[in-house]
Amino acid sequence: MSKQILDSLDRQILKLISQDARIPFLEVARACNVSGAAIHQRV
């Protein structure tokens, strides 16, 4: 198993999802200034 490194975007995504596990990916994307597809790929 390879070791994964979390970047600042990953940490921001985790922070948002940990605050509200039911938050839609598009809201996370808007808060992070990235596309919904980028969030979907990282989650």
PDB file with SEQRES, HELIX, SHEET and CRYST1 records, atoms N, CA, C and O in Angstrom:
SEQRES   1 A   43  MET SER LYS GLN ILE LEU ASP SER LEU ASP ARG GLN ILE          
SEQRES   2 A   43  LEU LYS LEU ILE SER GLN ASP ALA ARG ILE PRO PHE LEU          
SEQRES   3 A   43  GLU VAL ALA ARG ALA CYS ASN VAL SER GLY ALA ALA ILE          
SEQRES   4 A   43  HIS GLN ARG VAL                                              
HELIX    1 AA1 SER A    8  GLN A   19  1                                  12    
HELIX    2 AA2 PHE A   25  CYS A   32  1                                   8    
HELIX    3 AA3 GLY A   36  ARG A   42  1                                   7    
CRYST1    1.000    1.000    1.000  90.00  90.00  90.00 P 1           1          
ATOM      1  N   MET A   1       0.846  -1.183   0.000  1.00  0.00           N  
ATOM      2  CA  MET A   1       0.000   0.000   0.000  1.00  0.00           C  
ATOM      3  C   MET A   1       0.888   1.242   0.000  1.00  0.00           C  
ATOM      4  O   MET A   1       1.794   1.364   0.825  1.00  0.00           O  
ATOM      5  N   SER A   2       0.626   2.160  -0.924  1.00  0.00           N  
ATOM      6  CA  SER A   2       1.436   3.367  -1.014  1.00  0.00           C  
ATOM      7  C   SER A   2       0.949   4.415  -0.016  1.00  0.00           C  
ATOM      8  O   SER A   2      -0.227   4.464   0.343  1.00  0.00           O  
ATOM      9  N   LYS A   3       1.870   5.233   0.409  1.00  0.00           N  
ATOM     10  CA  LYS A   3       1.559   6.285   1.365  1.00  0.00           C  
ATOM     11  C   LYS A   3       1.022   7.502   0.620  1.00  0.00           C  
ATOM     12  O   LYS A   3       1.646   7.972  -0.331  1.00  0.00           O  
ATOM     13  N   GLN A   4      -0.119   8.008   1.042  1.00  0.00           N  
ATOM     14  CA  GLN A   4      -0.736   9.171   0.414  1.00  0.00           C  
ATOM     15  C   GLN A   4      -0.412  10.421   1.227  1.00  0.00           C  
ATOM     16  O   GLN A   4      -0.410  10.391   2.457  1.00  0.00           O  
ATOM     17  N   ILE A   5      -0.143  11.505   0.532  1.00  0.00           N  
ATOM     18  CA  ILE A   5       0.151  12.774   1.192  1.00  0.00           C  
ATOM     19  C   ILE A   5      -1.002  13.735   0.914  1.00  0.00           C  
ATOM     20  O   ILE A   5      -1.423  13.901  -0.231  1.00  0.00           O  
ATOM     21  N   LEU A   6      -1.503  14.359   1.964  1.00  0.00           N  
ATOM     22  CA  LEU A   6      -2.614  15.301   1.838  1.00  0.00           C  
ATOM     23  C   LEU A   6      -2.073  16.706   1.593  1.00  0.00           C  
ATOM     24  O   LEU A   6      -1.200  17.177   2.322  1.00  0.00           O  
ATOM     25  N   ASP A   7      -2.593  17.371   0.567  1.00  0.00           N  
ATOM     26  CA  ASP A   7      -2.202  18.751   0.328  1.00  0.00           C  
ATOM     27  C   ASP A   7      -3.219  19.692   0.983  1.00  0.00           C  
ATOM     28  O   ASP A   7      -4.152  19.242   1.648  1.00  0.00           O  
ATOM     29  N   SER A   8      -3.032  20.974   0.793  1.00  0.00           N  
ATOM     30  CA  SER A   8      -3.903  21.944   1.467  1.00  0.00           C  
ATOM     31  C   SER A   8      -5.356  21.832   1.000  1.00  0.00           C  
ATOM     32  O   SER A   8      -6.275  22.034   1.793  1.00  0.00           O  
ATOM     33  N   LEU A   9      -5.569  21.515  -0.266  1.00  0.00           N  
ATOM     34  CA  LEU A   9      -6.940  21.345  -0.762  1.00  0.00           C  
ATOM     35  C   LEU A   9      -7.603  20.145  -0.101  1.00  0.00           C  
ATOM     36  O   LEU A   9      -8.765  20.222   0.298  1.00  0.00           O  
ATOM     37  N   ASP A  10      -6.880  19.043   0.019  1.00  0.00           N  
ATOM     38  CA  ASP A  10      -7.425  17.860   0.685  1.00  0.00           C  
ATOM     39  C   ASP A  10      -7.810  18.180   2.127  1.00  0.00           C  
ATOM     40  O   ASP A  10      -8.864  17.756   2.602  1.00  0.00           O  
ATOM     41  N   ARG A  11      -6.965  18.918   2.808  1.00  0.00           N  
ATOM     42  CA  ARG A  11      -7.250  19.282   4.206  1.00  0.00           C  
ATOM     43  C   ARG A  11      -8.478  20.196   4.301  1.00  0.00           C  
ATOM     44  O   ARG A  11      -9.283  20.071   5.224  1.00  0.00           O  
ATOM     45  N   GLN A  12      -8.609  21.108   3.346  1.00  0.00           N  
ATOM     46  CA  GLN A  12      -9.770  22.004   3.336  1.00  0.00           C  
ATOM     47  C   GLN A  12     -11.051  21.207   3.090  1.00  0.00           C  
ATOM     48  O   GLN A  12     -12.076  21.459   3.724  1.00  0.00           O  
ATOM     49  N   ILE A  13     -10.988  20.253   2.174  1.00  0.00           N  
ATOM     50  CA  ILE A  13     -12.141  19.392   1.890  1.00  0.00           C  
ATOM     51  C   ILE A  13     -12.523  18.607   3.139  1.00  0.00           C  
ATOM     52  O   ILE A  13     -13.697  18.542   3.501  1.00  0.00           O  
ATOM     53  N   LEU A  14     -11.540  18.016   3.792  1.00  0.00           N  
ATOM     54  CA  LEU A  14     -11.808  17.237   5.007  1.00  0.00           C  
ATOM     55  C   LEU A  14     -12.422  18.098   6.105  1.00  0.00           C  
ATOM     56  O   LEU A  14     -13.322  17.655   6.817  1.00  0.00           O  
ATOM     57  N   LYS A  15     -11.933  19.327   6.239  1.00  0.00           N  
ATOM     58  CA  LYS A  15     -12.467  20.233   7.260  1.00  0.00           C  
ATOM     59  C   LYS A  15     -13.947  20.523   7.003  1.00  0.00           C  
ATOM     60  O   LYS A  15     -14.765  20.480   7.921  1.00  0.00           O  
ATOM     61  N   LEU A  16     -14.280  20.820   5.748  1.00  0.00           N  
ATOM     62  CA  LEU A  16     -15.674  21.121   5.405  1.00  0.00           C  
ATOM     63  C   LEU A  16     -16.579  19.913   5.613  1.00  0.00           C  
ATOM     64  O   LEU A  16     -17.676  20.039   6.156  1.00  0.00           O  
ATOM     65  N   ILE A  17     -16.119  18.749   5.181  1.00  0.00           N  
ATOM     66  CA  ILE A  17     -16.936  17.544   5.305  1.00  0.00           C  
ATOM     67  C   ILE A  17     -17.063  17.119   6.768  1.00  0.00           C  
ATOM     68  O   ILE A  17     -18.100  16.589   7.168  1.00  0.00           O  
ATOM     69  N   SER A  18     -16.028  17.346   7.563  1.00  0.00           N  
ATOM     70  CA  SER A  18     -16.116  16.969   8.977  1.00  0.00           C  
ATOM     71  C   SER A  18     -17.078  17.886   9.738  1.00  0.00           C  
ATOM     72  O   SER A  18     -17.662  17.477  10.741  1.00  0.00           O  
ATOM     73  N   GLN A  19     -17.242  19.116   9.265  1.00  0.00           N  
ATOM     74  CA  GLN A  19     -18.192  20.035   9.891  1.00  0.00           C  
ATOM     75  C   GLN A  19     -19.630  19.682   9.527  1.00  0.00           C  
ATOM     76  O   GLN A  19     -20.542  19.856  10.335  1.00  0.00           O  
ATOM     77  N   ASP A  20     -19.828  19.185   8.303  1.00  0.00           N  
ATOM     78  CA  ASP A  20     -21.171  18.811   7.835  1.00  0.00           C  
ATOM     79  C   ASP A  20     -21.023  17.673   6.834  1.00  0.00           C  
ATOM     80  O   ASP A  20     -20.718  17.907   5.665  1.00  0.00           O  
ATOM     81  N   ALA A  21     -21.236  16.463   7.282  1.00  0.00           N  
ATOM     82  CA  ALA A  21     -21.032  15.283   6.439  1.00  0.00           C  
ATOM     83  C   ALA A  21     -22.028  15.211   5.286  1.00  0.00           C  
ATOM     84  O   ALA A  21     -21.814  14.458   4.335  1.00  0.00           O  
ATOM     85  N   ARG A  22     -23.101  15.974   5.355  1.00  0.00           N  
ATOM     86  CA  ARG A  22     -24.122  15.934   4.302  1.00  0.00           C  
ATOM     87  C   ARG A  22     -23.976  17.077   3.300  1.00  0.00           C  
ATOM     88  O   ARG A  22     -24.857  17.274   2.463  1.00  0.00           O  
ATOM     89  N   ILE A  23     -22.895  17.823   3.367  1.00  0.00           N  
ATOM     90  CA  ILE A  23     -22.680  18.946   2.455  1.00  0.00           C  
ATOM     91  C   ILE A  23     -22.517  18.429   1.020  1.00  0.00           C  
ATOM     92  O   ILE A  23     -21.759  17.488   0.784  1.00  0.00           O  
ATOM     93  N   PRO A  24     -23.215  19.031   0.077  1.00  0.00           N  
ATOM     94  CA  PRO A  24     -23.075  18.602  -1.317  1.00  0.00           C  
ATOM     95  C   PRO A  24     -21.679  18.912  -1.871  1.00  0.00           C  
ATOM     96  O   PRO A  24     -21.046  19.892  -1.479  1.00  0.00           O  
ATOM     97  N   PHE A  25     -21.217  18.067  -2.780  1.00  0.00           N  
ATOM     98  CA  PHE A  25     -19.900  18.264  -3.392  1.00  0.00           C  
ATOM     99  C   PHE A  25     -19.786  19.640  -4.045  1.00  0.00           C  
ATOM    100  O   PHE A  25     -18.720  20.255  -4.006  1.00  0.00           O  
ATOM    101  N   LEU A  26     -20.871  20.126  -4.641  1.00  0.00           N  
ATOM    102  CA  LEU A  26     -20.797  21.430  -5.309  1.00  0.00           C  
ATOM    103  C   LEU A  26     -20.587  22.573  -4.320  1.00  0.00           C  
ATOM    104  O   LEU A  26     -19.926  23.559  -4.648  1.00  0.00           O  
ATOM    105  N   GLU A  27     -21.136  22.454  -3.125  1.00  0.00           N  
ATOM    106  CA  GLU A  27     -20.886  23.477  -2.099  1.00  0.00           C  
ATOM    107  C   GLU A  27     -19.434  23.432  -1.648  1.00  0.00           C  
ATOM    108  O   GLU A  27     -18.807  24.470  -1.439  1.00  0.00           O  
ATOM    109  N   VAL A  28     -18.905  22.224  -1.499  1.00  0.00           N  
ATOM    110  CA  VAL A  28     -17.493  22.072  -1.141  1.00  0.00           C  
ATOM    111  C   VAL A  28     -16.632  22.678  -2.246  1.00  0.00           C  
ATOM    112  O   VAL A  28     -15.661  23.381  -1.968  1.00  0.00           O  
ATOM    113  N   ALA A  29     -16.989  22.405  -3.491  1.00  0.00           N  
ATOM    114  CA  ALA A  29     -16.236  22.925  -4.636  1.00  0.00           C  
ATOM    115  C   ALA A  29     -16.226  24.450  -4.638  1.00  0.00           C  
ATOM    116  O   ALA A  29     -15.184  25.067  -4.861  1.00  0.00           O  
ATOM    117  N   ARG A  30     -17.382  25.056  -4.390  1.00  0.00           N  
ATOM    118  CA  ARG A  30     -17.456  26.521  -4.361  1.00  0.00           C  
ATOM    119  C   ARG A  30     -16.592  27.090  -3.238  1.00  0.00           C  
ATOM    120  O   ARG A  30     -15.897  28.088  -3.430  1.00  0.00           O  
ATOM    121  N   ALA A  31     -16.636  26.459  -2.074  1.00  0.00           N  
ATOM    122  CA  ALA A  31     -15.855  26.940  -0.935  1.00  0.00           C  
ATOM    123  C   ALA A  31     -14.354  26.812  -1.185  1.00  0.00           C  
ATOM    124  O   ALA A  31     -13.560  27.592  -0.659  1.00  0.00           O  
ATOM    125  N   CYS A  32     -13.973  25.820  -1.994  1.00  0.00           N  
ATOM    126  CA  CYS A  32     -12.555  25.566  -2.274  1.00  0.00           C  
ATOM    127  C   CYS A  32     -12.092  26.192  -3.588  1.00  0.00           C  
ATOM    128  O   CYS A  32     -10.915  26.105  -3.937  1.00  0.00           O  
ATOM    129  N   ASN A  33     -13.012  26.822  -4.315  1.00  0.00           N  
ATOM    130  CA  ASN A  33     -12.704  27.434  -5.613  1.00  0.00           C  
ATOM    131  C   ASN A  33     -12.146  26.442  -6.624  1.00  0.00           C  
ATOM    132  O   ASN A  33     -11.185  26.740  -7.334  1.00  0.00           O  
ATOM    133  N   VAL A  34     -12.751  25.267  -6.684  1.00  0.00           N  
ATOM    134  CA  VAL A  34     -12.400  24.255  -7.680  1.00  0.00           C  
ATOM    135  C   VAL A  34     -13.694  23.699  -8.266  1.00  0.00           C  
ATOM    136  O   VAL A  34     -14.787  24.050  -7.820  1.00  0.00           O  
ATOM    137  N   SER A  35     -13.566  22.835  -9.262  1.00  0.00           N  
ATOM    138  CA  SER A  35     -14.754  22.254  -9.895  1.00  0.00           C  
ATOM    139  C   SER A  35     -15.342  21.134  -9.047  1.00  0.00           C  
ATOM    140  O   SER A  35     -14.670  20.564  -8.187  1.00  0.00           O  
ATOM    141  N   GLY A  36     -16.591  20.835  -9.306  1.00  0.00           N  
ATOM    142  CA  GLY A  36     -17.242  19.715  -8.631  1.00  0.00           C  
ATOM    143  C   GLY A  36     -16.556  18.403  -8.957  1.00  0.00           C  
ATOM    144  O   GLY A  36     -16.469  17.514  -8.110  1.00  0.00           O  
ATOM    145  N   ALA A  37     -16.066  18.280 -10.188  1.00  0.00           N  
ATOM    146  CA  ALA A  37     -15.362  17.061 -10.602  1.00  0.00           C  
ATOM    147  C   ALA A  37     -14.077  16.869  -9.798  1.00  0.00           C  
ATOM    148  O   ALA A  37     -13.716  15.741  -9.463  1.00  0.00           O  
ATOM    149  N   ALA A  38     -13.390  17.966  -9.491  1.00  0.00           N  
ATOM    150  CA  ALA A  38     -12.157  17.871  -8.706  1.00  0.00           C  
ATOM    151  C   ALA A  38     -12.455  17.354  -7.301  1.00  0.00           C  
ATOM    152  O   ALA A  38     -11.701  16.546  -6.758  1.00  0.00           O  
ATOM    153  N   ILE A  39     -13.550  17.819  -6.719  1.00  0.00           N  
ATOM    154  CA  ILE A  39     -13.935  17.351  -5.386  1.00  0.00           C  
ATOM    155  C   ILE A  39     -14.317  15.880  -5.452  1.00  0.00           C  
ATOM    156  O   ILE A  39     -13.889  15.082  -4.618  1.00  0.00           O  
ATOM    157  N   HIS A  40     -15.114  15.528  -6.434  1.00  0.00           N  
ATOM    158  CA  HIS A  40     -15.551  14.139  -6.592  1.00  0.00           C  
ATOM    159  C   HIS A  40     -14.349  13.209  -6.728  1.00  0.00           C  
ATOM    160  O   HIS A  40     -14.337  12.122  -6.151  1.00  0.00           O  
ATOM    161  N   GLN A  41     -13.354  13.625  -7.475  1.00  0.00           N  
ATOM    162  CA  GLN A  41     -12.164  12.804  -7.692  1.00  0.00           C  
ATOM    163  C   GLN A  41     -11.356  12.647  -6.402  1.00  0.00           C  
ATOM    164  O   GLN A  41     -10.822  11.570  -6.137  1.00  0.00           O  
ATOM    165  N   ARG A  42     -11.263  13.692  -5.613  1.00  0.00           N  
ATOM    166  CA  ARG A  42     -10.453  13.643  -4.393  1.00  0.00           C  
ATOM    167  C   ARG A  42     -11.143  12.902  -3.261  1.00  0.00           C  
ATOM    168  O   ARG A  42     -10.480  12.302  -2.414  1.00  0.00           O  
ATOM    169  N   VAL A  43     -12.479  12.941  -3.239  1.00  0.00           N  
ATOM    170  CA  VAL A  43     -13.209  12.236  -2.191  1.00  0.00           C  
ATOM    171  C   VAL A  43     -13.342  10.788  -2.588  1.00  0.00           C  
ATOM    172  O   VAL A  43     -13.927   9.996  -1.849  1.00  0.00           O  
TER     173      VAL A  43                                                      
END                                                                             
